[in-house]
Amino acid sequence: MVAPQLARTVTRAPGIPPAASTALGAVLLSAGDLLAQRLLSPFQIPVGLVTAAAGGLCLLWLLTWRKA
């Protein structure tokens, strides 16, 4: 859910660019999967926990720092 907002911020487009948000979503999910596998090496945590935590932090950052 955060990928379109980050893509709009990165590309500085007035709307949400579909190609950029798709690519950024794939990168974020891949990074979350890599972290979920390697974060606690003998144990594996679900990728949903990692992506939810990262997405929640990003959305909080967007809500607090976005100018009106």
C-alpha positions as CSV (number, residue, x, y, z in Angstrom):
1,M,0.0,0.0,0.0
2,V,3.0,2.3,0.4
3,A,4.6,1.6,-3.0
4,P,2.3,4.0,-5.0
5,Q,2.9,6.8,-2.5
6,L,6.6,6.3,-2.5
7,A,6.6,6.1,-6.3
8,R,4.8,9.4,-6.5
9,T,7.3,11.0,-4.1
10,V,10.3,9.6,-6.0
11,T,9.1,10.5,-9.5
12,R,7.5,13.8,-8.4
13,A,4.6,13.1,-10.6
14,P,1.2,14.8,-10.0
15,G,-0.6,11.4,-10.2
16,I,0.4,7.9,-9.3
17,P,2.6,6.4,-12.0
18,P,1.6,2.7,-12.5
19,A,4.9,1.4,-13.8
20,A,6.9,3.0,-11.1
21,S,4.6,1.9,-8.3
22,T,4.7,-1.7,-9.7
23,A,8.4,-1.8,-9.9
24,L,8.8,-0.2,-6.4
25,G,6.4,-2.7,-5.0
26,A,8.3,-5.6,-6.4
27,V,11.6,-4.2,-5.0
28,L,10.0,-3.6,-1.6
29,L,8.6,-7.1,-1.4
30,S,11.9,-8.7,-2.5
31,A,13.8,-6.7,0.1
32,G,11.3,-7.7,2.7
33,D,11.6,-11.4,1.8
34,L,15.3,-11.2,1.9
35,L,15.2,-9.5,5.3
36,A,12.6,-12.1,6.6
37,Q,14.9,-14.9,5.6
38,R,18.2,-13.4,6.9
39,L,17.1,-11.2,9.8
40,L,17.0,-14.0,12.4
41,S,19.2,-16.6,10.7
42,P,18.2,-19.9,12.3
43,F,14.5,-18.8,12.3
44,Q,12.4,-17.6,9.5
45,I,9.8,-15.0,10.1
46,P,6.8,-14.4,7.7
47,V,7.5,-11.8,5.0
48,G,4.2,-10.2,5.9
49,L,5.5,-9.1,9.3
50,V,8.5,-7.4,7.7
51,T,6.5,-5.7,5.0
52,A,3.8,-4.6,7.4
53,A,6.4,-3.1,9.8
54,A,8.2,-1.3,7.0
55,G,5.0,-0.1,5.4
56,G,3.6,1.1,8.6
57,L,6.8,3.1,9.3
58,C,6.8,4.6,5.8
59,L,3.1,5.6,6.0
60,L,3.7,7.2,9.4
61,W,6.6,9.1,7.9
62,L,4.5,10.2,4.9
63,L,1.7,11.3,7.2
64,T,3.9,13.3,9.6
65,W,6.2,15.0,7.0
66,R,3.9,15.7,4.1
67,K,3.4,19.4,3.5
68,A,-0.2,20.5,3.1
